Amino acid sequence: MSKGIQVKTSQQSYRAIVGEGIFEEQIKEISDSFEGDINFLLVDENVEKYHSNIIDHAFEAAGKKLFMMSVPEGEKSKSISFWKTCVEFLLENGVRRNTPVFVMGGGVTGDVGGFAAASALRGVPLIHIPTTVLAMVDSSIGGKTGVNHSTGKNLIGAFYQPQKVVAEIAFLNSLPRNEWANGLSEILKYGAIERADIFDRATFFLEDEISKISREKLTDLIADCIQIKADIVKKDEFEGNIRAYLNFGHTFAHALEKACGYQSISHGEAVYLGMLAAIDLSNHFGANLKPDKLLNYRSLYSYRVSKDQLSLDDLMNHMKFDKKRTNQHIRFVLLKEWQSPILKEVATDTLIHQAWQTALQEI
Ligand SMILES: NC(=O)c1ccc[n+]([C@@H]2O[C@H](COP(=O)([O-])OP(=O)(O)OC[C@H]3O[C@@H](n4cnc5c(N)ncnc54)[C@H](O)[C@@H]3O)[C@@H](O)[C@H]2O)c1
């Protein structure tokens, strides 16, 4: 079973395909659609470790010479220095304007590899092969690519749309449990800002064993999340207004990730707490939301950082350096009610402090 979603942007209109057992056929079809006799693959080191047979087989079947490079796992690869390594790898091995660059892994590989594809020769064809839940539902869609800077996350990059997105569900079999929870945060985000039924449909994430999860339900849910993101990106490709709704919980999350040095908390764990904080802040501005819909999933998150290791002043300072700051105010995505997001400039530190305190109780 597979599903296809059309993503329309001004740069490119492309298909995202989600399903089980689609990988080999898709690689061949995509490879055949380009002239030339080489393919490039930038692949997350863990994906390569677990799936080298499938990967080798598919690219051999595509019948072109493959230049493959591993992307070391972790946020540290989203750096200027590793972006440079990727670009040099492409250029030194003869990438051309029409050579496909397959970028395969989670959001880290997708972001840095996507930015390398955007910048080598001012742009070479990019194909995203997301292998984490988060990358399937979020980072591979919509064209944001980039790397981090010491002053903050994702501060250097480009909007660069892929030619295609291939989300092969079978790759998720090797994904560690905590990474499923990371992806779940972005899925719950779509539930909060757009589609109420997602909160109930995602309950299969609570299964004890990943192998018990229905691949059909998973494919459906991932496809629906991609559709939500595609609809938003179509209306606001460059985040002039409503695309910012996708940042629900993220202003808090980015500060947390930074306070933890991008090490002791993952993006998804931070987004989960960030959404709890954003709900609290929304309630201060007149909403009346109970966080139960999120808290139902609390057991899936196990934090490696404790509350005492985090200073509120630190978190506030990190927030003030976030991209989403305007003048003295910090810009948040809040909810008027469930599925009704708004952008709000907040100047009062006390309210933000309170929101942090509420969320950090969950650590
Ligand atoms: N571009 C965007 O629009 C966008 C949106 C959301 C998040 N992001 C970015 O995405 C990043 C987070 O992405 P992520 O959560 O996918 O993390 P990640 O890329 O670090 O992957 C998480 C871990 O899973 C491993 N892994 C990946 N696929 C695997 C598989 N199939 N089997 C076993 N292990 C596997 C990786 O090696 C890594 O250890 C952050 O940098 C965030 O800023 C970008």
The ligand as a Tripos MOL2 file, in Angstrom:
@<TRIPOS>MOLECULE
LIG
   44    48     1     0     0
SMALL
NO_CHARGES

@<TRIPOS>ATOM
      1 N1         13.6840   21.3120    7.5250 N.am      1 LIG1
      2 C1         12.6130   21.3310    8.2890 C.2       1 LIG1
      3 O1         11.5430   21.8080    7.8830 O.2       1 LIG1
      4 C2         12.6700   20.7300    9.6580 C.ar      1 LIG1
      5 C3         11.4850   20.4810   10.3630 C.ar      1 LIG1
      6 C4         11.5710   19.8460   11.5970 C.ar      1 LIG1
      7 C5         12.8100   19.4850   12.1180 C.ar      1 LIG1
      8 N2         13.9380   19.7660   11.4060 N.ar      1 LIG1
      9 C6         15.2540   19.3730   11.9200 C.3       1 LIG1
     10 O2         15.3110   17.9460   11.9480 O.3       1 LIG1
     11 C7         16.3050   17.5500   12.9080 C.3       1 LIG1
     12 C8         15.7680   16.4010   13.7140 C.3       1 LIG1
     13 O3         15.4670   15.3450   12.8470 O.3       1 LIG1
     14 P1         15.3300   13.8510   13.3840 P.3       1 LIG1
     15 O4         14.5040   13.8450   14.6040 O.co2     1 LIG1
     16 O5         14.9390   13.0240   12.2410 O.co2     1 LIG1
     17 O6         16.7970   13.5150   13.9200 O.3       1 LIG1
     18 P2         18.1050   12.8520   13.2850 P.3       1 LIG1
     19 O7         18.2510   13.1160   11.8710 O.co2     1 LIG1
     20 O8         19.2030   13.2540   14.2090 O.co2     1 LIG1
     21 O9         17.8120   11.2940   13.4720 O.3       1 LIG1
     22 C9         17.6340   10.7810   14.7760 C.3       1 LIG1
     23 C10        18.4800    9.5350   15.0190 C.3       1 LIG1
     24 O10        17.9090    8.4570   14.3200 O.3       1 LIG1
     25 C11        18.9080    7.7950   13.5450 C.3       1 LIG1
     26 N3         18.1770    7.2170   12.4250 N.ar      1 LIG1
     27 C12        17.6160    7.8560   11.3790 C.ar      1 LIG1
     28 N4         16.8890    7.0030   10.6560 N.ar      1 LIG1
     29 C13        17.0060    5.7980   11.2330 C.ar      1 LIG1
     30 C14        16.4770    4.5180   10.9660 C.ar      1 LIG1
     31 N5         15.6150    4.3140    9.9700 N.pl3     1 LIG1
     32 N6         16.8390    3.4880   11.7670 N.ar      1 LIG1
     33 C15        17.6720    3.6810   12.8160 C.ar      1 LIG1
     34 N7         18.1690    4.8810   13.1480 N.ar      1 LIG1
     35 C16        17.8390    5.9210   12.3660 C.ar      1 LIG1
     36 C17        19.9350    8.8510   13.2790 C.3       1 LIG1
     37 O11        21.1960    8.2770   13.0300 O.3       1 LIG1
     38 C18        19.9160    9.6340   14.5720 C.3       1 LIG1
     39 O12        20.7180    8.9840   15.5310 O.3       1 LIG1
     40 C19        16.6130   18.7820   13.7290 C.3       1 LIG1
     41 O13        17.8720   19.2740   13.3410 O.3       1 LIG1
     42 C20        15.5240   19.7790   13.3440 C.3       1 LIG1
     43 O14        15.9450   21.1030   13.4330 O.3       1 LIG1
     44 C21        13.8880   20.3650   10.1890 C.ar      1 LIG1
@<TRIPOS>BOND
     1     1     2 1
     2     2     3 2
     3     2     4 1
     4     4     5 ar
     5     4    44 ar
     6     5     6 ar
     7     6     7 ar
     8     7     8 ar
     9     8     9 1
    10     8    44 ar
    11     9    10 1
    12     9    42 1
    13    10    11 1
    14    11    12 1
    15    11    40 1
    16    12    13 1
    17    13    14 1
    18    14    15 2
    19    14    16 1
    20    14    17 1
    21    17    18 1
    22    18    19 2
    23    18    20 1
    24    18    21 1
    25    21    22 1
    26    22    23 1
    27    23    24 1
    28    23    38 1
    29    24    25 1
    30    25    26 1
    31    25    36 1
    32    26    27 ar
    33    26    35 ar
    34    27    28 ar
    35    28    29 ar
    36    29    30 ar
    37    29    35 ar
    38    30    31 1
    39    30    32 ar
    40    32    33 ar
    41    33    34 ar
    42    34    35 ar
    43    36    37 1
    44    36    38 1
    45    38    39 1
    46    40    41 1
    47    40    42 1
    48    42    43 1
@<TRIPOS>SUBSTRUCTURE
     1 LIG1         1 GROUP 0 **** ****
